[in-house]
Amino acid sequence: MLSARIWVFKVCSAGLSYRYNSFRTLMIMKITGSISFTHCFARALLVLTVSFCDTAIYAQSKQGDLDQAARRVIAQEHVVGASVLVARGSQVLLHKGYGFADLGLEAAAKDETAYRIVGPMMPFTGIAVMQLVDRGKLSLDDNISKFIPEFPVEGHRVTVRNLLNHTSGIVDYHYLGDPIEATSRQPKALDEVMALYAGKRWVNEPGTKWDWSISGFQLLVTILERVSGQSYESYVQQNILTPAGVKSTTYCDDFTLVRGLSHAYRRFGEGHVMAHENAMAYNTDLRYCSTVGDLYRMWRAVLEKKLVRPETLKLMSTAEGPGLHMSAQDPEMRYGLALTLNHEDDHRSRGQHGSLLGYSGCMYEFPADQLTVVALTNTEGQNAYAICRAVARAVLGLAELPPPNDNAPVRVLSDESVSAAQIQQLAGTFLLTAGKLPPNLHDSYAQYRRTYRVFNENGRLMIEPLGQGAERLLRQEDGTFAMRSSPRTRISFVIEGDHAVGMKMESGGLPLAGERVGDADPQTFHRQLR
């Protein structure tokens, strides 16, 4: 047995499987004279060895390609730390960590480093709800007022299906600005999260248009708890995590120590700083930590019929109505029930990606290709999705995607002097709202509003977003102003008489403009949140 292993090793190493086996076959035949049996045995051994070597060489080559693809995107996207898993069927092609889980300590990210899960957990919330549907405890066409009578539907009829496929017309609270951005470090109970968006203007008539809204998933969590009689945490543990056999996925709140959890980061100029959003300020289903290996096993459990019936998964994977027109930029991107139905060229996929809390996540399965890709990072932005796309395209033999457009050098900021009179002229509290929405932004952004204070701090011109840290406002040579935290953003003021009456913020994203609503004192500033 040992000699056979050495023989196979030598053949693979030399890359001469066929010629070596042919010679070996002839020698066995000549020496033993047992042509029939030995010849058959040798031919079988030849096939097995060639297959073994080809598979080993292919896997090694493919792993190198995938590793290179992941490294390229991680560098382009300025990711601090990431873990990536790529599998075809049950064969794992890549399972590796990159960069740092803790930048300050230079602690490396590993293949099974834990991250807060933003994006890939959403399909499992959908699966939890669909389990109740399969058990007859819930109907997709149930009116949500049946379960949440206190939510003000204002004459609209919103169904469970509308929540699952993002056609509810309910505004997405995390696109509202002040209500969540000013309180992103403040833990909230379920009803406090609901209060962020209850009573806000409806984005669309329910069932008429697709528009992303995590508010709907917060309502789904409430419905699940009231129908099942269990907390979301308890239900998910009993009905998803335990049947899937995962051990590293945990409900992670302010009262939980998660071992191996990476720190979260966001870009600051040319570098990174810690991101300090609190997961308990958002949906309950955003309060989970996991690893790429656990997410892969959880999805395998779905495919192995351990969590939902195949007919249910097929229903979740089918787009209909407004879900057929999810994206104006990509007509081939669609939405089912808690699943984004995505694609790389002609290769269809299903899964989810997202970014929040200083983390980024992505999980997509390509059913026809038996391919699953999972990426988790500890850096703000849709970088995990970029990694997923790059490694998936490498496996599928598709061309590389171009680097992101925002990868231009960060603008070099100047710091021109500002007189005490100029500081006094600019000082005030300003309420900014969204201008014309770019086509790639969701309709909920139309209700975005953000409060800023411009003030004098011992001779320094400062700017402070409500609920976040203040920093210096730097005057540029062209008369505009800038912040080191967002170098590409240009800030300008509308001056009338002896003080500013308006402020504008322009960047590559959402344009903001608004009026001065009061003085720069703390009482006036903080009153805007009430």
Backbone torsions as a table, in degrees:
resi	resn	phi	psi	omega
1	MET	NA	-43.7	179.8
2	LEU	-62.4	-43.4	-178.7
3	SER	-65.3	-35.1	178.5
4	ALA	-64.1	-40.8	178.8
5	ARG	-63.9	-42.7	178.4
6	ILE	-62.4	-41.6	-179.3
7	TRP	-61.3	-45.7	179.4
8	VAL	-64.4	-40.4	179.4
9	PHE	-60.7	-44.8	-179.5
10	LYS	-63.9	-41.6	-179.3
11	VAL	-62.9	-46.0	-179.5
12	CYS	-64.1	-41.8	-179.1
13	SER	-63.5	-41.0	-177.0
14	ALA	-78.9	-20.0	-177.9
15	GLY	69.5	26.9	-176.0
16	LEU	-120.7	39.0	-172.8
17	SER	-53.4	-50.5	-171.9
18	TYR	-67.0	-49.3	-176.4
19	ARG	-66.1	-39.1	-179.2
20	TYR	-65.5	-43.0	-179.5
21	ASN	-66.8	-37.1	178.3
22	SER	-62.6	-45.4	178.4
23	PHE	-62.9	-42.8	-179.0
24	ARG	-62.1	-41.8	-179.9
25	THR	-61.1	-46.4	-179.1
26	LEU	-63.4	-40.0	-179.5
27	MET	-64.7	-43.2	179.6
28	ILE	-62.5	-43.7	-179.8
29	MET	-61.5	-42.1	-176.1
30	LYS	-70.4	-42.1	-174.5
31	ILE	-73.8	-46.1	-173.5
32	THR	-86.1	-27.4	-175.3
33	GLY	73.7	-5.1	179.6
34	SER	-87.7	74.3	-169.6
35	ILE	-65.2	-45.9	-171.2
36	SER	-65.8	-57.6	-176.5
37	PHE	-67.2	-48.2	-175.7
38	THR	-65.1	-38.2	179.9
39	HIS	-63.1	-43.5	178.7
40	CYS	-64.0	-43.8	179.2
41	PHE	-60.7	-44.2	-178.3
42	ALA	-65.7	-39.6	179.4
43	ARG	-64.4	-40.2	178.0
44	ALA	-64.4	-41.4	179.1
45	LEU	-64.8	-36.8	177.6
46	LEU	-60.3	-48.3	-178.2
47	VAL	-63.0	-45.3	-178.8
48	LEU	-63.0	-41.4	-177.4
49	THR	-69.3	-44.5	178.2
50	VAL	-60.8	-43.3	179.7
51	SER	-63.0	-44.4	179.8
52	PHE	-61.1	-47.4	-177.5
53	CYS	-66.5	-43.8	180.0
54	ASP	-60.5	-43.0	-179.4
55	THR	-64.3	-43.7	-178.9
56	ALA	-64.3	-45.1	-179.1
57	ILE	-66.6	-41.2	179.3
58	TYR	-62.6	-46.4	-177.8
59	ALA	-62.8	-41.3	179.8
60	GLN	-65.1	-42.8	179.0
61	SER	-65.4	-44.8	-179.1
62	LYS	-65.0	-38.6	178.8
63	GLN	-62.3	-39.3	177.3
64	GLY	-63.4	-41.5	178.0
65	ASP	-63.5	-43.8	-178.7
66	LEU	-67.2	-41.2	178.0
67	ASP	-60.8	-43.3	179.1
68	GLN	-64.3	-42.6	178.9
69	ALA	-62.2	-44.3	179.3
70	ALA	-63.3	-45.2	-179.6
71	ARG	-61.8	-39.6	-178.6
72	ARG	-60.8	-48.2	-177.1
73	VAL	-70.5	-38.9	178.5
74	ILE	-58.6	-39.3	177.2
75	ALA	-69.9	-45.0	-179.3
76	GLN	-62.0	-37.3	-175.3
77	GLU	-91.5	0.7	178.5
78	HIS	56.8	48.2	-178.9
79	VAL	-82.8	133.5	178.4
80	VAL	-73.5	-52.8	-179.0
81	GLY	-147.5	147.8	-177.6
82	ALA	-152.0	154.4	169.5
83	SER	-128.8	137.5	-173.4
84	VAL	-133.5	137.6	174.3
85	LEU	-132.5	131.7	176.7
86	VAL	-128.9	128.4	-178.9
87	ALA	-137.4	143.6	173.7
88	ARG	-118.4	111.6	-170.3
89	GLY	65.6	-128.1	177.8
90	SER	-98.0	2.0	-179.2
91	GLN	-92.4	119.1	178.3
92	VAL	-82.2	120.0	-179.2
93	LEU	-90.9	-30.8	179.6
94	LEU	-150.1	133.9	177.3
95	HIS	-151.5	97.6	-166.4
96	LYS	-153.6	152.8	174.4
97	GLY	-105.7	152.3	-178.0
98	TYR	-137.2	145.1	174.3
99	GLY	70.4	-144.1	-171.0
100	PHE	-122.0	134.8	170.4
101	ALA	-78.4	-30.9	176.6
102	ASP	-134.2	108.0	-175.1
103	LEU	-69.0	-38.6	-178.9
104	GLY	-63.8	-40.3	-179.9
105	LEU	-91.5	-4.5	-175.8
106	GLU	54.2	40.4	176.5
107	ALA	-84.8	125.6	-173.3
108	ALA	-69.2	144.8	169.1
109	ALA	-77.2	136.9	-177.4
110	LYS	-112.2	176.0	-179.2
111	ASP	-60.9	-32.2	-178.1
112	GLU	-117.8	32.1	170.3
113	THR	-61.8	144.8	-179.6
114	ALA	-92.1	145.4	179.0
115	TYR	-137.6	156.0	168.0
116	ARG	-70.5	138.9	-171.7
117	ILE	-97.9	114.6	177.4
118	VAL	-122.8	111.2	-178.3
119	GLY	113.4	-72.4	-175.2
120	PRO	-63.0	-16.2	179.0
121	MET	-78.1	-22.8	-176.2
122	MET	-59.6	-44.0	176.9
123	PRO	-58.4	-31.1	-179.3
124	PHE	-76.8	-28.4	169.5
125	THR	-63.1	-42.6	176.6
126	GLY	-61.5	-41.5	178.9
127	ILE	-64.4	-40.0	178.3
128	ALA	-60.2	-43.4	178.7
129	VAL	-65.8	-42.3	-178.4
130	MET	-67.0	-27.3	174.0
131	GLN	-61.3	-41.1	178.7
132	LEU	-68.0	-33.7	175.4
133	VAL	-64.8	-46.9	179.2
134	ASP	-60.3	-31.0	-178.1
135	ARG	-87.9	3.0	176.7
136	GLY	77.7	13.1	-179.0
137	LYS	-90.9	-7.6	-172.7
138	LEU	-154.8	148.7	174.6
139	SER	-121.2	144.0	178.2
140	LEU	-61.9	-24.6	-177.5
141	ASP	-97.1	7.8	175.4
142	ASP	-64.8	138.6	173.8
143	ASN	-74.2	132.6	-176.5
144	ILE	-65.0	-20.5	178.2
145	SER	-64.4	-20.9	177.0
146	LYS	-63.4	-32.5	-175.9
147	PHE	-107.4	-28.7	-177.4
148	ILE	-128.2	70.5	-176.1
149	PRO	-64.1	-21.5	-177.7
150	GLU	-78.8	-12.2	179.7
151	PHE	-78.6	126.6	-175.5
152	PRO	-76.7	98.7	179.6
153	VAL	-82.8	-13.3	173.3
154	GLU	52.5	44.7	177.1
155	GLY	86.8	-7.0	178.5
156	HIS	-83.8	153.0	173.9
157	ARG	-109.2	110.8	-179.4
158	VAL	-113.4	129.0	-178.7
159	THR	-105.6	167.4	175.1
160	VAL	-58.9	-38.8	178.6
161	ARG	-60.4	-41.4	179.0
162	ASN	-60.0	-37.0	178.5
163	LEU	-69.1	-41.4	-177.3
164	LEU	-69.8	-31.7	-176.6
165	ASN	-108.4	16.2	175.1
166	HIS	58.3	41.9	174.3
167	THR	-121.1	24.2	-175.6
168	SER	-74.2	-26.3	-174.3
169	GLY	81.4	0.1	178.8
170	ILE	-80.7	132.4	-177.1
171	VAL	-61.8	144.7	176.5
172	ASP	-82.9	115.1	-172.6
173	TYR	-65.6	-24.9	-177.2
174	HIS	-83.8	6.5	170.4
175	TYR	-110.4	13.3	-175.7
176	LEU	-89.2	-15.3	-179.6
177	GLY	91.0	-116.8	-173.8
178	ASP	-49.5	-46.4	-174.6
179	PRO	-53.0	-36.0	179.6
180	ILE	-108.7	-40.5	-177.2
181	GLU	-66.0	-32.7	178.7
182	ALA	-80.5	-10.3	-178.9
183	THR	-125.9	20.5	-173.7
184	SER	-69.6	-10.6	176.5
185	ARG	-105.2	4.6	-175.5
186	GLN	-105.2	114.4	179.2
187	PRO	-59.8	147.1	-177.7
188	LYS	-136.9	146.2	170.3
189	ALA	-81.4	170.6	-177.4
190	LEU	-56.1	-43.8	-177.7
191	ASP	-71.1	-25.5	176.7
192	GLU	-72.8	-35.3	174.3
193	VAL	-65.6	-44.2	179.2
194	MET	-60.0	-35.7	-178.3
195	ALA	-65.5	-18.4	179.5
196	LEU	-66.7	-29.1	-174.1
197	TYR	-125.8	-14.0	179.1
198	ALA	-61.7	129.7	179.4
199	GLY	87.6	-3.4	176.5
200	LYS	-74.3	162.3	-179.8
201	ARG	-61.6	136.6	179.6
202	TRP	-71.4	139.9	-177.5
203	VAL	-77.6	-45.3	179.7
204	ASN	-146.8	164.1	171.3
205	GLU	-68.2	131.3	-177.5
206	PRO	-51.4	134.6	175.7
207	GLY	83.5	0.4	-175.4
208	THR	-100.6	-23.5	-176.0
209	LYS	-150.5	143.8	174.8
210	TRP	-82.2	129.8	173.6
211	ASP	-156.8	123.9	-174.5
212	TRP	-54.5	135.3	176.4
213	SER	-157.0	109.5	176.4
214	ILE	-74.8	-10.6	173.8
215	SER	-58.1	-38.6	179.2
216	GLY	-61.8	-34.9	-180.0
217	PHE	-76.4	-27.3	172.5
218	GLN	-66.1	-38.1	176.6
219	LEU	-68.2	-36.1	177.3
220	LEU	-62.5	-38.5	177.6
221	VAL	-62.0	-42.8	178.6
222	THR	-62.9	-43.7	178.6
223	ILE	-62.3	-45.7	-179.6
224	LEU	-58.0	-44.7	-178.2
225	GLU	-65.6	-39.9	-177.3
226	ARG	-73.9	-33.4	179.6
227	VAL	-77.3	-41.9	-176.1
228	SER	-82.5	-23.6	-175.8
229	GLY	77.4	12.0	179.8
230	GLN	-122.0	159.0	170.4
231	SER	-69.4	155.9	178.4
232	TYR	-57.2	-43.2	-179.7
233	GLU	-58.6	-47.2	-178.3
234	SER	-66.8	-42.3	-178.9
235	TYR	-63.5	-45.8	-178.6
236	VAL	-64.2	-40.1	179.0
237	GLN	-62.0	-45.5	-175.5
238	GLN	-73.9	-36.5	-169.7
239	ASN	-106.8	-10.5	-179.9
240	ILE	-128.0	-57.2	-173.6
241	LEU	-67.7	-46.9	-179.5
242	THR	-65.2	-48.6	177.0
243	PRO	-60.8	-30.3	179.5
244	ALA	-79.0	-13.8	177.3
245	GLY	72.9	29.6	-179.1
246	VAL	-95.5	151.2	-174.9
247	LYS	-121.5	-17.9	-173.0
248	SER	-104.8	5.7	179.3
249	THR	-99.2	122.5	-174.3
250	THR	-138.0	152.7	169.4
251	TYR	-73.6	117.9	-173.9
252	CYS	-119.4	105.8	177.5
253	ASP	-118.4	-164.3	-177.6
254	ASP	-71.1	-7.1	-176.3
255	PHE	-112.0	14.4	-175.4
256	THR	-124.2	132.3	172.3
257	LEU	-95.4	117.6	-179.3
258	VAL	-105.0	111.5	-178.8
259	ARG	-72.3	136.5	178.4
260	GLY	79.2	11.4	-178.3
261	LEU	-76.9	127.7	178.7
262	SER	-75.2	154.1	174.9
263	HIS	-80.1	155.0	-178.1
264	ALA	-98.9	145.7	-177.2
265	TYR	-137.5	157.2	171.6
266	ARG	-135.6	157.8	179.2
267	ARG	-68.8	142.5	173.4
268	PHE	-141.5	99.3	-174.4
269	GLY	64.5	-125.6	179.4
270	GLU	-89.8	-3.3	-177.1
271	GLY	-123.6	-152.9	-178.8
272	HIS	-135.4	151.9	171.3
273	VAL	-133.1	165.6	179.7
274	MET	-65.8	142.1	171.7
275	ALA	-96.4	133.2	-171.2
276	HIS	-117.9	19.3	176.1
277	GLU	-64.6	148.4	-179.4
278	ASN	-105.0	123.5	-179.1
279	ALA	-60.2	-26.3	-179.9
280	MET	-74.6	-2.3	174.4
281	ALA	-84.6	-7.7	-172.9
282	TYR	-121.5	-166.1	179.1
283	ASN	-52.9	149.3	174.7
284	THR	-61.4	-35.8	-177.4
285	ASP	-73.6	-4.8	174.1
286	LEU	-93.4	2.6	-176.6
287	ARG	-100.1	47.9	179.1
288	TYR	-125.4	144.7	174.7
289	CYS	-119.7	144.7	-178.3
290	SER	-159.6	-174.4	178.6
291	THR	-126.9	165.1	178.9
292	VAL	-64.7	-34.4	179.6
293	GLY	-65.6	-42.2	178.7
294	ASP	-66.2	-42.5	179.5
295	LEU	-62.6	-38.8	176.8
296	TYR	-62.9	-43.9	-180.0
297	ARG	-66.9	-35.9	178.1
298	MET	-64.5	-40.8	179.2
299	TRP	-72.3	-34.9	174.9
300	ARG	-60.8	-36.5	178.4
301	ALA	-64.4	-34.0	175.0
302	VAL	-64.3	-47.9	-178.0
303	LEU	-66.8	-28.3	179.8
304	GLU	-88.4	12.4	173.3
305	LYS	66.5	25.9	179.8
306	LYS	-85.8	-19.2	-174.7
307	LEU	-113.2	-40.5	177.8
308	VAL	-142.0	160.8	177.4
309	ARG	-69.5	150.1	177.2
310	PRO	-55.3	-35.9	179.1
311	GLU	-64.7	-33.7	179.2
312	THR	-70.7	-43.4	177.5
313	LEU	-62.1	-38.5	177.9
314	LYS	-63.3	-41.2	178.0
315	LEU	-63.2	-43.1	179.1
316	MET	-64.7	-28.3	-176.5
317	SER	-92.0	11.9	-177.9
318	THR	-114.2	125.4	176.7
319	ALA	-89.5	145.3	176.4
320	GLU	-149.1	155.9	177.3
321	GLY	56.2	-131.1	-178.8
322	PRO	-60.3	-23.9	179.1
323	GLY	-65.9	-16.0	176.8
324	LEU	-76.8	-12.6	-177.1
325	HIS	-128.7	60.5	-174.7
326	MET	-72.5	-38.3	-171.8
327	SER	-134.0	126.4	175.7
328	ALA	-70.6	-27.4	-179.7
329	GLN	-78.8	-26.4	-178.1
330	ASP	-137.1	92.6	-177.8
331	PRO	-60.9	-18.2	-178.7
332	GLU	-87.3	-7.1	177.2
333	MET	-86.2	129.9	-176.3
334	ARG	-133.3	175.7	179.9
335	TYR	-139.1	133.6	177.9
336	GLY	-99.6	-124.1	174.9
337	LEU	-113.1	104.0	-178.6
338	ALA	63.2	19.6	178.4
339	LEU	-136.8	128.2	169.1
340	THR	-79.9	125.9	179.5
341	LEU	-98.8	95.6	-167.1
342	ASN	-105.6	-169.2	179.4
343	HIS	-167.1	155.9	164.8
344	GLU	-121.4	106.9	-171.2
345	ASP	53.9	-119.8	-177.9
346	ASP	-93.7	4.9	-178.6
347	HIS	-94.0	111.7	-176.4
348	ARG	-80.4	147.2	179.4
349	SER	-141.1	167.3	176.0
350	ARG	-143.6	143.8	-178.7
351	GLY	160.0	-145.4	-179.7
352	GLN	-164.1	149.8	172.4
353	HIS	-136.0	164.0	179.6
354	GLY	-179.5	172.5	178.1
355	SER	-152.0	134.4	178.2
356	LEU	-172.4	161.3	173.0
357	LEU	64.9	16.1	-176.8
358	GLY	82.2	12.5	178.7
359	TYR	-124.0	163.9	177.8
360	SER	-141.5	140.2	-178.0
361	GLY	-141.2	154.2	179.9
362	CYS	-156.4	135.9	172.3
363	MET	-147.6	119.6	178.1
364	TYR	-136.1	140.2	173.7
365	GLU	-115.6	136.1	175.2
366	PHE	-105.7	92.9	-171.1
367	PRO	-56.0	-46.4	-176.7
368	ALA	-67.5	-23.7	-179.1
369	ASP	-100.9	0.0	-177.4
370	GLN	51.0	41.5	-175.6
371	LEU	-117.9	133.6	174.5
372	THR	-128.5	131.6	177.9
373	VAL	-125.1	135.8	178.8
374	VAL	-134.9	131.6	176.1
375	ALA	-138.9	136.3	176.0
376	LEU	-130.9	137.2	177.9
377	THR	-134.5	164.7	177.8
378	ASN	-109.0	35.5	-176.8
379	THR	-133.7	131.1	-178.5
380	GLU	-58.6	141.5	178.5
381	GLY	117.2	167.6	-177.7
382	GLN	-84.9	44.0	-177.5
383	ASN	-76.3	-31.3	178.0
384	ALA	-63.8	-38.7	176.9
385	TYR	-62.6	-41.4	178.0
386	ALA	-61.7	-38.3	177.8
387	ILE	-66.3	-46.2	178.9
388	CYS	-56.5	-45.5	-178.0
389	ARG	-63.4	-42.5	-176.8
390	ALA	-64.9	-46.1	-177.4
391	VAL	-72.6	-34.4	177.3
392	ALA	-63.6	-43.5	180.0
393	ARG	-66.5	-32.7	177.3
394	ALA	-65.6	-42.5	178.7
395	VAL	-66.2	-40.7	-175.3
396	LEU	-81.8	-3.0	178.2
397	GLY	73.9	28.7	-179.6
398	LEU	-96.8	159.3	-178.2
399	ALA	-65.9	149.5	176.4
400	GLU	-64.2	146.9	174.8
401	LEU	-82.3	150.2	178.1
402	PRO	-65.9	155.2	178.4
403	PRO	-64.7	159.9	-177.9
404	PRO	-62.6	148.6	-178.2
405	ASN	-68.2	-26.4	-176.1
406	ASP	-87.1	21.0	-177.9
407	ASN	-90.9	13.7	178.0
408	ALA	-68.0	155.9	179.1
409	PRO	-56.4	139.9	178.6
410	VAL	-64.9	135.3	-177.1
411	ARG	-62.7	137.3	178.2
412	VAL	-79.7	121.4	-176.4
413	LEU	-92.5	142.2	172.7
414	SER	-99.0	174.5	-178.1
415	ASP	-142.0	74.4	-178.2
416	GLU	-72.8	151.6	-178.2
417	SER	-68.9	146.4	178.3
418	VAL	-128.3	125.4	-177.2
419	SER	-77.1	163.9	177.9
420	ALA	-61.2	-36.0	178.9
421	ALA	-65.6	-39.0	178.7
422	GLN	-67.6	-40.4	177.8
423	ILE	-60.4	-44.0	179.8
424	GLN	-64.2	-36.8	179.5
425	GLN	-65.6	-36.1	-175.7
426	LEU	-87.3	-20.3	-172.4
427	ALA	-61.7	140.8	177.2
428	GLY	161.2	172.9	173.8
429	THR	-103.4	129.9	-174.2
430	PHE	-123.7	133.8	176.4
431	LEU	-107.2	112.3	-176.4
432	LEU	-103.6	142.9	177.1
433	THR	-128.0	166.9	-177.2
434	ALA	-74.7	141.9	172.2
435	GLY	-86.8	-146.1	178.5
436	LYS	-66.3	127.4	-175.9
437	LEU	-75.9	132.3	170.2
438	PRO	-62.5	152.4	-175.2
439	PRO	-63.5	-17.8	-178.1
440	ASN	-88.4	0.4	-179.3
441	LEU	-101.5	150.0	-178.3
442	HIS	-73.6	155.7	-176.8
443	ASP	-60.6	-27.8	-178.6
444	SER	-59.9	-26.6	-179.0
445	TYR	-62.4	-18.7	178.6
446	ALA	-61.1	-21.5	-180.0
447	GLN	-99.7	10.4	-178.1
448	TYR	-67.7	134.0	172.6
449	ARG	-145.0	141.6	-176.5
450	ARG	-140.9	132.3	-177.8
451	THR	-101.3	132.2	178.5
452	TYR	-126.4	146.4	173.7
453	ARG	-115.8	128.0	173.6
454	VAL	-109.4	123.1	-170.6
455	PHE	-151.5	169.1	-179.8
456	ASN	-98.3	118.8	176.2
457	GLU	-118.0	91.8	178.4
458	ASN	54.0	46.2	176.7
459	GLY	90.0	-1.1	178.9
460	ARG	-105.3	135.7	175.5
461	LEU	-80.4	119.6	-173.7
462	MET	-121.1	155.4	172.6
463	ILE	-132.6	139.3	-175.4
464	GLU	-139.1	117.8	171.4
465	PRO	-75.0	142.9	-178.7
466	LEU	-57.3	124.6	177.8
467	GLY	85.9	1.0	-179.6
468	GLN	-130.1	176.9	-174.2
469	GLY	-74.1	146.9	176.7
470	ALA	-84.7	150.2	175.2
471	GLU	-144.9	166.6	-179.2
472	ARG	-68.2	143.7	174.9
473	LEU	-101.6	117.9	-171.0
474	LEU	-98.5	125.7	177.9
475	ARG	-81.0	131.4	-179.1
476	GLN	-98.6	166.7	-176.4
477	GLU	-61.4	-29.6	-178.6
478	ASP	-86.3	5.3	178.1
479	GLY	92.7	-10.3	174.8
480	THR	-82.8	177.4	-179.1
481	PHE	-126.9	161.5	-177.0
482	ALA	-147.4	163.5	175.5
483	MET	-121.3	141.7	178.6
484	ARG	-65.8	-27.8	-179.4
485	SER	-70.9	-21.7	-179.2
486	SER	-144.1	75.2	-171.6
487	PRO	-59.6	-27.6	-177.3
488	ARG	-80.3	-12.2	-179.2
489	THR	-80.8	128.3	177.9
490	ARG	-105.7	128.4	-177.0
491	ILE	-115.3	132.0	178.5
492	SER	-137.4	162.2	-176.4
493	PHE	-125.2	149.4	172.5
494	VAL	-100.0	117.5	-175.0
495	ILE	-105.0	130.7	172.3
496	GLU	-133.9	120.0	-177.7
497	GLY	68.4	-124.5	-174.5
498	ASP	-103.2	10.3	177.7
499	HIS	-153.8	161.9	179.7
500	ALA	-74.1	136.3	177.5
501	VAL	-111.2	-7.8	180.0
502	GLY	-156.2	162.4	179.7
503	MET	-142.1	144.8	177.4
504	LYS	-127.3	143.2	174.5
505	MET	-128.5	120.1	-177.5
506	GLU	-122.4	129.7	177.3
507	SER	-146.2	-170.1	178.7
508	GLY	-76.2	-4.5	-176.0
509	GLY	-107.2	-114.1	-174.7
510	LEU	-89.7	117.2	177.8
511	PRO	-75.2	134.3	-178.4
512	LEU	-123.9	144.2	176.5
513	ALA	-155.4	149.8	179.3
514	GLY	-174.2	-179.0	-173.9
515	GLU	-103.3	161.0	171.8
516	ARG	-74.3	125.4	-176.6
517	VAL	-109.6	1.5	179.8
518	GLY	167.6	-175.9	179.0
519	ASP	-72.3	177.6	-175.8
520	ALA	-94.1	9.2	-178.9
521	ASP	-70.7	152.1	-176.7
522	PRO	-57.4	-36.4	-177.7
523	GLN	-64.1	-45.5	178.4
524	THR	-63.9	-41.8	-177.5
525	PHE	-62.4	-52.2	-174.3
526	HIS	-75.8	-16.6	177.4
527	ARG	-66.3	-19.8	-177.2
528	GLN	-67.6	-20.4	-179.1
529	LEU	-82.7	-14.1	-175.5
530	ARG	-79.2	NA	NA
